[in-house]
Amino acid sequence: MNFTRWSARLPGTQRRAAARTDHAVSPDRRGEGSVPAARVEPPTDGSSPAPAVEDLPAREVLDRVPALVALLHGPDHRLAYVNDAYTAAFGTRPPGEPACDALPELAELGLLPLLDQVLRSGKPRTLKSRKALDGRSYTFTCTPVAEDGDAGVLVFATDVTDHAEAAERLRASERRQRETAVTLQRSLLPQKLEQPDDLRIAATYLPGGTEAAVGGDWYDVITLGGGRTALVIGDVMGRGVRAAAVMGQLRTAVRAYARLDLPPHEVLQLLDGVATEIDANQIATCVYAVHDPNEGRLMYASAGHLPILVRDESGTILRADEPTGPPLGTGGWVHTSGSVPLSPGSTAVLYTDGLVERRDEDLDEGIALLERALAGATGTPQVICDRLVRSAGVTADHDDDVAVLVLQHPARTGPDSELFRNAALELLGGVEAAPRARAFASGVLTSWRFPADLHDLGVLAASELVANSLQHGTPPMRLRLRRTDRRLIIEVTDGDEHLPRRRRAEPADEAGRGIAIVATIAASWGSRRTPDGGKAVWCEFALPRA
């Protein structure tokens, strides 16, 4: 092959020559507003003028180029030329041999099919940052060249090892940061979910894919006492370690406020202030819900979060859209509570936007898809969790975190139903209310076949709580006894909002010992304000294991 003839076809040579031809100005047009062409003056120091680009020997130029250059011709890509840089990198290469034999490093990189493609299409192609046999990384550009029907390919390889190593260090750093965020995120989530007596609960958390930074999704289950359970799910805006740290602070604050047994909207009101103090620029969405088995409803408040979905025993899906307020951290908003039925046989789902939000779909479409999946999902809460995640198309490379919390209120029948019983007595007041309450509690506990010692403790606790309500509360008053498979719960409600507290009674005091007695004999006790303006005081006794 005539290398001088091929060198004229190198990328840019003809383009530069054409540009010079097009811009040359003939002598007879110099007066038509054009700037006269500069004359080439002979050098004053006696040296010869610099050669034009056309006069430079192509082989000498390519041999001095630091990039790797190889020239191939024909359909089998026979080697016509390699420059000195190519020889220094991979050794001497025999000319005239096919590329598959003469240039094994290109075959190792999978470049031979690209040569065929360039030869057929007549268009250049580039293969970015590939590590070759010499351990260095190159970007290969293959350009078609042709002369008098003789076609070939010019391979031009630029050493990008420094860039590739810098990019790999950056990716390694990002992987370490992501692993740190994932570890922090998982450590701040509940390691084991609390399992209330009346509910069956499961949760799933899936971090985003390797290319996505971890978000601030979280969930929690908090046993409030008196048979009530708080359920929380939230999503901190932003990603990385910062979002995970903010999530941990909010989760801790939720657990602290939950112990106060406040209505859901008051908990969110307090959380809003905490979120503002943590970071004025950081916001989070959250749903806080409370399940009371005596009411058969789920009381909730939402701060900009997605609606709770409930499937009743018949399979009907209910979406709890309202009420909802702005996200936490915005301030200046008074949240309100709502409620949704959660009767025996119902299933409720709390979730974050990673489960239903897609870039190419409307959010309502994602929620509608989740509703359809929930309508047909059966089995344990964990089975339902897994099915909802699969139906949403969540994969290992998902671009957002996903948190799902599923709770079931099982419909118990047969022998299992005997372990869950309720009994209530309206207290009309007067001196006869206390003995009536003791007699009622004694009869109920006897019918539930409690051991004698637990029977006596239950009657004593009911008597003290009723006496406390009669002395310090106002009508209407009610005594409620509830048993589960694990505990006995005694609760007294009245119309006064003043919450009792435990205090030390002096020897001369005639009152102040009732709550102290209850706190001593019971496993736990507490009080809360009720939505209708009164209060409830309760205590619990653990049942002996069968």
DONUPA-728147 format. One record per residue (C-alpha): residue number from 1; residue in three letters; x, y, z. Coordinates in steps of 0.05 Angstrom, whole numbers, m for minus. Example, Ala and Ser with C-alpha at 12.3 -4.5 7.8 and 13.67 -1.06 7.14 Angstrom:
! DONUPA-728147
   k   r   east  north     up
   1 Ala    246    m90    156
   2 Ser    273    m21    143
***
This chain:
! DONUPA-728147
   k   r   east  north     up
   1 Met      0      0      0
   2 Asn     25     70    m17
   3 Phe     30    102     52
   4 Thr     40    172     23
   5 Arg    m26    166    m14
   6 Trp    m61    140     49
   7 Ser    m33    196     92
   8 Ala    m72    246     50
   9 Arg   m136    213     75
  10 Leu   m120    222    149
  11 Pro   m176    257    189
  12 Gly   m175    332    178
  13 Thr   m122    335    123
  14 Gln   m170    347     65
  15 Arg   m214    391    108
  16 Arg   m157    438    124
  17 Ala   m133    438     51
  18 Ala   m204    455     27
  19 Ala   m209    511     78
  20 Arg   m146    542     52
  21 Thr   m170    536    m20
  22 Asp   m238    567     m5
  23 His   m208    626     32
  24 Ala   m154    642    m19
  25 Val   m166    711    m51
  26 Ser   m149    721   m125
  27 Pro   m110    784   m144
  28 Asp   m165    812   m187
  29 Arg   m214    815   m128
  30 Arg   m171    851    m78
  31 Gly   m208    916    m87
  32 Glu   m278    889    m72
  33 Gly   m276    904      2
  34 Ser   m232    846     19
  35 Val   m170    851     60
  36 Pro   m110    837     17
  37 Ala    m76    771     29
  38 Ala    m12    777     69
  39 Arg     50    766     28
  40 Val    100    715     51
  41 Glu    162    755     68
  42 Pro    228    719     67
  43 Pro    259    712    137
  44 Thr    305    768    155
  45 Asp    353    723    195
  46 Gly    371    682    134
  47 Ser    334    618    157
  48 Ser    288    580    111
  49 Pro    212    589    118
  50 Ala    172    539    159
  51 Pro    143    483    116
  52 Ala     68    481    103
  53 Val     26    425    132
  54 Glu     20    393     63
  55 Asp     96    388     59
  56 Leu    104    351    125
  57 Pro    118    276    117
  58 Ala     57    239    146
  59 Arg     98    181    173
  60 Glu    145    227    210
  61 Val     86    264    240
  62 Leu     49    201    263
  63 Asp    113    171    291
  64 Arg    120    231    337
  65 Val     47    232    359
  66 Pro     41    209    432
  67 Ala    m24    174    417
  68 Leu    m26    103    389
  69 Val    m39    100    313
  70 Ala    m50     39    270
  71 Leu    m71     37    197
  72 Leu   m109    m23    170
  73 His   m134    m37    100
  74 Gly   m180    m86     65
  75 Pro   m239   m127     90
  76 Asp   m194   m170    134
  77 His   m161   m108    163
  78 Arg    m90   m122    144
  79 Leu    m38    m81    181
  80 Ala     m6    m26    140
  81 Tyr     27     16    193
  82 Val     35     27    268
  83 Asn     71     88    298
  84 Asp    126     89    348
  85 Ala     79    100    407
  86 Tyr     39     38    388
  87 Thr    104     m3    382
  88 Ala    128     23    450
  89 Ala     62      2    483
  90 Phe     51    m67    451
  91 Gly    116    m84    415
  92 Thr    133    m93    342
  93 Arg     76   m113    297
  94 Pro     86   m149    230
  95 Pro     56   m110    171
  96 Gly     11   m144    122
  97 Glu    m20   m192    172
  98 Pro    m95   m190    190
  99 Ala   m112   m151    252
 100 Cys   m137   m213    288
 101 Asp    m65   m240    285
 102 Ala    m23   m177    282
 103 Leu    m61   m137    335
 104 Pro    m84   m186    389
 105 Glu    m94   m129    438
 106 Leu   m150   m102    394
 107 Ala   m183   m170    391
 108 Glu   m178   m175    467
 109 Leu   m215   m109    473
 110 Gly   m270   m131    425
 111 Leu   m250    m78    374
 112 Leu   m251   m122    312
 113 Pro   m328   m120    303
 114 Leu   m323    m45    309
 115 Leu   m273    m44    252
 116 Asp   m322    m82    208
 117 Gln   m378    m34    226
 118 Val   m335     27    209
 119 Leu   m314     m4    143
 120 Arg   m386    m19    123
 121 Ser   m418     46    146
 122 Gly   m362     94    127
 123 Lys   m373    130    193
 124 Pro   m324    138    251
 125 Arg   m337    103    317
 126 Thr   m308    112    386
 127 Leu   m297     63    443
 128 Lys   m286     99    509
 129 Ser   m238     82    564
 130 Arg   m219      9    555
 131 Lys   m162    m23    594
 132 Ala   m112    m57    546
 133 Leu    m63   m113    557
 134 Asp     m8    m65    578
 135 Gly    m50    m45    639
 136 Arg    m66     25    614
 137 Ser   m133     53    592
 138 Tyr   m146     81    522
 139 Thr   m202    113    484
 140 Phe   m202     84    413
 141 Thr   m228    123    353
 142 Cys   m236     85    287
 143 Thr   m241    128    225
 144 Pro   m253    103    154
 145 Val   m202    121    100
 146 Ala   m206    105     26
 147 Glu   m168    120    m38
 148 Asp   m183     94   m108
 149 Gly   m229     40    m82
 150 Asp   m180     16    m30
 151 Ala   m216     23     37
 152 Gly   m186     18    106
 153 Val   m191     41    178
 154 Leu   m147     87    218
 155 Val   m144     68    292
 156 Phe   m127    126    339
 157 Ala   m119    109    413
 158 Thr   m112    163    467
 159 Asp    m83    145    534
 160 Val   m135    162    587
 161 Thr   m106    122    644
 162 Asp   m102    182    692
 163 His   m175    200    678
 164 Ala   m197    128    685
 165 Glu   m161    119    751
 166 Ala   m190    185    777
 167 Ala   m260    163    757
 168 Glu   m250     96    791
 169 Arg   m226    130    855
 170 Leu   m288    174    852
 171 Arg   m334    114    842
 172 Ala   m300     78    899
 173 Ser   m310    138    944
 174 Glu   m383    142    924
 175 Arg   m391     68    938
 176 Arg   m361     76   1008
 177 Gln   m406    135   1022
 178 Arg   m467     97    999
 179 Glu   m447     36   1041
 180 Thr   m439     82   1101
 181 Ala   m507    114   1088
 182 Val   m541     45   1079
 183 Thr   m509     19   1144
 184 Leu   m530     81   1182
 185 Gln   m600     78   1152
 186 Arg   m610      5   1170
 187 Ser   m581     14   1240
 188 Leu   m631     70   1254
 189 Leu   m691     29   1231
 190 Pro   m724    m19   1280
 191 Gln   m682    m82   1284
 192 Lys   m744   m121   1306
 193 Leu   m815    m97   1299
 194 Glu   m859    m96   1360
 195 Gln   m917   m144   1351
 196 Pro   m980   m119   1387
 197 Asp  m1032   m168   1414
 198 Asp  m1086   m148   1365
 199 Leu  m1046   m136   1302
 200 Arg   m999   m174   1257
 201 Ile   m946   m129   1226
 202 Ala   m890   m135   1175
 203 Ala   m846    m83   1142
 204 Thr   m796    m80   1084
 205 Tyr   m741    m30   1069
 206 Leu   m703    m31   1003
 207 Pro   m648     21    990
 208 Gly   m641     50    920
 209 Gly   m595     19    868
 210 Thr   m520     26    867
 211 Glu   m525     89    826
 212 Ala   m574    123    873
 213 Ala   m557    153    941
 214 Val   m595    126   1001
 215 Gly   m655    168   1021
 216 Gly   m687    179   1089
 217 Asp   m745    130   1089
 218 Trp   m765    101   1156
 219 Tyr   m820     64   1192
 220 Asp   m835     45   1264
 221 Val   m885      8   1308
 222 Ile   m894     33   1380
 223 Thr   m935     m2   1434
 224 Leu   m971     53   1473
 225 Gly  m1002     10   1527
 226 Gly  m1075     m4   1541
 227 Gly  m1078    m45   1477
 228 Arg  m1064     15   1433
 229 Thr  m1009     16   1379
 230 Ala   m976     73   1341
 231 Leu   m953     63   1270
 232 Val   m906    111   1235
 233 Ile   m878    118   1165
 234 Gly   m839    177   1137
 235 Asp   m792    201   1083
 236 Val   m738    254   1092
 237 Met   m726    295   1029
 238 Gly   m655    289   1003
 239 Arg   m605    232   1001
 240 Gly   m542    207   1033
 241 Val   m516    206   1103
 242 Arg   m548    273   1120
 243 Ala   m618    248   1103
 244 Ala   m606    184   1143
 245 Ala   m582    224   1203
 246 Val   m643    270   1201
 247 Met   m687    208   1195
 248 Gly   m656    179   1258
 249 Gln   m669    243   1297
 250 Leu   m742    247   1274
 251 Arg   m754    173   1291
 252 Thr   m726    184   1361
 253 Ala   m771    245   1370
 254 Val   m832    206   1347
 255 Arg   m819    151   1398
 256 Ala   m811    202   1453
 257 Tyr   m875    239   1436
 258 Ala   m913    174   1426
 259 Arg   m901    157   1499
 260 Leu   m942    218   1517
 261 Asp  m1001    182   1483
 262 Leu  m1023    246   1447
 263 Pro  m1072    249   1389
 264 Pro  m1038    239   1321
 265 His  m1044    312   1300
 266 Glu  m1011    337   1364
 267 Val   m952    289   1353
 268 Leu   m942    317   1282
 269 Gln   m947    388   1309
 270 Leu   m889    373   1357
 271 Leu   m850    338   1302
 272 Asp   m857    398   1257
 273 Gly   m820    440   1307
 274 Val   m766    388   1315
 275 Ala   m755    383   1240
 276 Thr   m748    459   1236
 277 Glu   m696    459   1291
 278 Ile   m656    402   1260
 279 Asp   m649    438   1193
 280 Ala   m692    495   1168
 281 Asn   m679    473   1096
 282 Gln   m696    399   1109
 283 Ile   m767    375   1103
 284 Ala   m799    307   1112
 285 Thr   m866    274   1099
 286 Cys   m897    231   1153
 287 Val   m959    193   1173
 288 Tyr   m972    178   1247
 289 Ala  m1030    131   1262
 290 Val  m1058     99   1325
 291 His  m1098     35   1328
 292 Asp  m1146     24   1386
 293 Pro  m1177    m46   1385
 294 Asn  m1236    m21   1427
 295 Glu  m1255     29   1373
 296 Gly  m1241    m13   1311
 297 Arg  m1212     47   1275
 298 Leu  m1145     75   1255
 299 Met  m1136    148   1277
 300 Tyr  m1083    183   1236
 301 Ala  m1052    250   1216
 302 Ser  m1012    262   1153
 303 Ala   m957    313   1139
 304 Gly   m954    314   1063
 305 His   m949    238   1059
 306 Leu   m983    189   1012
 307 Pro  m1052    163   1033
 308 Ile  m1061    100   1075
 309 Leu  m1095     43   1038
 310 Val  m1143     m4   1075
 311 Arg  m1173    m67   1047
 312 Asp  m1233    m91   1088
 313 Glu  m1256   m163   1098
 314 Ser  m1297   m162   1033
 315 Gly  m1237   m138    991
 316 Thr  m1260    m66    982
 317 Ile  m1203    m16    980
 318 Leu  m1209     50   1019
 319 Arg  m1160    107   1007
 320 Ala  m1151    153   1067
 321 Asp  m1137    217   1029
 322 Glu  m1159    269   1080
 323 Pro  m1140    305   1122
 324 Thr  m1068    320   1104
 325 Gly  m1023    379   1117
 326 Pro   m956    404   1090
 327 Pro   m891    366   1103
 328 Leu   m854    371   1169
 329 Gly   m806    429   1174
 330 Thr   m850    480   1138
 331 Gly   m880    509   1203
 332 Gly   m942    551   1212
 333 Trp   m993    496   1200
 334 Val  m1044    465   1248
 335 His  m1050    391   1233
 336 Thr  m1115    353   1242
 337 Ser  m1132    280   1255
 338 Gly  m1176    235   1214
 339 Ser  m1198    163   1220
 340 Val  m1209    103   1176
 341 Pro  m1244     37   1195
 342 Leu  m1199    m22   1212
 343 Ser  m1247    m77   1231
 344 Pro  m1227   m150   1242
 345 Gly  m1205   m180   1176
 346 Ser  m1178   m115   1149
 347 Thr  m1108   m100   1122
 348 Ala  m1076    m31   1119
 349 Val  m1014     m9   1080
 350 Leu   m968     50   1095
 351 Tyr   m914     64   1044
 352 Thr   m865    116   1016
 353 Asp   m864    146    947
 354 Gly   m809    100    921
 355 Leu   m862     45    916
 356 Val   m911     83    871
 357 Glu   m875    142    839
 358 Arg   m844    135    769
 359 Arg   m814    188    725
 360 Asp   m856    169    665
 361 Glu   m922    160    703
 362 Asp   m971    202    742
 363 Leu   m969    190    817
 364 Asp  m1043    173    819
 365 Glu  m1030    118    769
 366 Gly   m979     87    815
 367 Ile  m1026     90    875
 368 Ala  m1082     59    832
 369 Leu  m1035      3    813
 370 Leu  m1019     m9    886
 371 Glu  m1093    m11    903
 372 Arg  m1104    m65    850
 373 Ala  m1045   m105    877
 374 Leu  m1071    m99    949
 375 Ala  m1141   m121    928
 376 Gly  m1113   m188    905
 377 Ala  m1059   m197    958
 378 Thr  m1072   m250   1011
 379 Gly  m1031   m285   1064
 380 Thr   m987   m261   1120
 381 Pro   m965   m188   1125
 382 Gln   m895   m206   1101
 383 Val   m923   m243   1040
 384 Ile   m966   m182   1024
 385 Cys   m905   m137   1031
 386 Asp   m865   m178    982
 387 Arg   m923   m182    933
 388 Leu   m934   m107    933
 389 Val   m860    m94    921
 390 Arg   m859   m143    863
 391 Ser   m923   m115    832
 392 Ala   m893    m45    834
 393 Gly   m833    m69    793
 394 Val   m781    m52    846
 395 Thr   m714    m82    827
 396 Ala   m643    m80    854
 397 Asp   m626    m20    811
 398 His   m688     20    832
 399 Asp   m674     95    833
 400 Asp   m707    109    901
 401 Asp   m714     79    970
 402 Val   m776     39    986
 403 Ala   m808     29   1054
 404 Val   m872    m11   1064
 405 Leu   m910    m25   1129
 406 Val   m968    m75   1127
 407 Leu  m1014    m88   1186
 408 Gln  m1071   m137   1193
 409 His  m1127   m138   1243
 410 Pro  m1142   m213   1241
 411 Ala  m1213   m239   1248
 412 Arg  m1206   m291   1303
 413 Thr  m1254   m349   1307
 414 Gly  m1258   m414   1345
 415 Pro  m1213   m427   1406
 416 Asp  m1170   m367   1386
 417 Ser  m1229   m320   1396
 418 Glu  m1235   m343   1469
 419 Leu  m1168   m311   1483
 420 Phe  m1193   m242   1462
 421 Arg  m1251   m217   1504
 422 Asn  m1282   m150   1524
 423 Ala  m1328   m128   1580
 424 Ala  m1352    m58   1599
 425 Leu  m1394    m27   1654
 426 Glu  m1423     43   1655
 427 Leu  m1412     76   1723
 428 Leu  m1468    122   1745
 429 Gly  m1432    150   1805
 430 Gly  m1451    151   1878
 431 Val  m1427    109   1936
 432 Glu  m1454     46   1903
 433 Ala  m1410     53   1841
 434 Ala  m1347     25   1875
 435 Pro  m1378    m40   1901
 436 Arg  m1414    m50   1835
 437 Ala  m1348    m42   1798
 438 Arg  m1313    m93   1844
 439 Ala  m1369   m143   1836
 440 Phe  m1370   m134   1760
 441 Ala  m1294   m143   1755
 442 Ser  m1295   m204   1800
 443 Gly  m1350   m237   1759
 444 Val  m1316   m223   1692
 445 Leu  m1248   m248   1714
 446 Thr  m1279   m310   1743
 447 Ser  m1315   m325   1678
 448 Trp  m1249   m316   1641
 449 Arg  m1219   m369   1686
 450 Phe  m1161   m329   1711
 451 Pro  m1117   m356   1768
 452 Ala  m1136   m335   1838
 453 Asp  m1077   m289   1848
 454 Leu  m1087   m253   1782
 455 His  m1162   m250   1796
 456 Asp  m1150   m214   1862
 457 Leu  m1099   m166   1833
 458 Gly  m1147   m148   1776
 459 Val  m1204   m135   1824
 460 Leu  m1159    m91   1868
 461 Ala  m1134    m51   1808
 462 Ala  m1205    m40   1781
 463 Ser  m1228    m18   1850
 464 Glu  m1171     33   1858
 465 Leu  m1180     62   1788
 466 Val  m1255     69   1797
 467 Ala  m1245    102   1865
 468 Asn  m1195    151   1835
 469 Ser  m1245    168   1780
 470 Leu  m1302    177   1829
 471 Gln  m1261    224   1871
 472 His  m1226    266   1818
 473 Gly  m1266    255   1754
 474 Thr  m1333    274   1726
 475 Pro  m1387    234   1690
 476 Pro  m1394    197   1644
 477 Met  m1352    142   1673
 478 Arg  m1338     72   1646
 479 Leu  m1299     11   1669
 480 Arg  m1272    m33   1613
 481 Leu  m1237    m99   1620
 482 Arg  m1201   m131   1561
 483 Arg  m1161   m194   1555
 484 Thr  m1115   m217   1499
 485 Asp  m1072   m278   1492
 486 Arg  m1017   m243   1530
 487 Arg  m1046   m193   1579
 488 Leu  m1104   m166   1620
 489 Ile  m1121    m93   1610
 490 Ile  m1164    m53   1658
 491 Glu  m1185     18   1638
 492 Val  m1229     71   1669
 493 Thr  m1253    132   1630
 494 Asp  m1287    195   1655
 495 Gly  m1303    266   1631
 496 Asp  m1246    303   1667
 497 Glu  m1183    321   1628
 498 His  m1137    325   1689
 499 Leu  m1087    267   1684
 500 Pro  m1067    232   1749
 501 Arg   m995    225   1769
 502 Arg   m960    180   1818
 503 Arg   m937    214   1883
 504 Arg   m913    194   1951
 505 Ala   m969    198   2004
 506 Glu   m951    221   2073
 507 Pro   m973    179   2133
 508 Ala  m1027    229   2152
 509 Asp  m1055    235   2081
 510 Glu  m1123    204   2070
 511 Ala  m1115    202   1994
 512 Gly  m1060    195   1941
 513 Arg  m1047    120   1949
 514 Gly  m1092     92   1894
 515 Ile  m1047    104   1834
 516 Ala   m986     83   1875
 517 Ile  m1020     17   1891
 518 Val  m1038      6   1817
 519 Ala   m967     22   1795
 520 Thr   m940    m27   1845
 521 Ile   m983    m87   1829
 522 Ala   m990    m78   1754
 523 Ala   m938    m91   1700
 524 Ser   m950    m21   1672
 525 Trp   m999     36   1676
 526 Gly  m1013    102   1642
 527 Ser  m1064    155   1624
 528 Arg  m1084    196   1563
 529 Arg  m1135    247   1542
 530 Thr  m1192    221   1500
 531 Pro  m1218    255   1436
 532 Asp  m1284    273   1470
 533 Gly  m1250    316   1523
 534 Gly  m1242    267   1580
 535 Lys  m1186    220   1601
 536 Ala  m1172    146   1606
 537 Val  m1129    113   1660
 538 Trp  m1107     41   1648
 539 Cys  m1062    m14   1675
 540 Glu  m1038    m80   1648
 541 Phe  m1023   m149   1677
 542 Ala   m982   m201   1640
 543 Leu  m1017   m268   1635
 544 Pro   m979   m331   1654
 545 Arg   m954   m369   1593
 546 Ala   m990   m433   1577
***
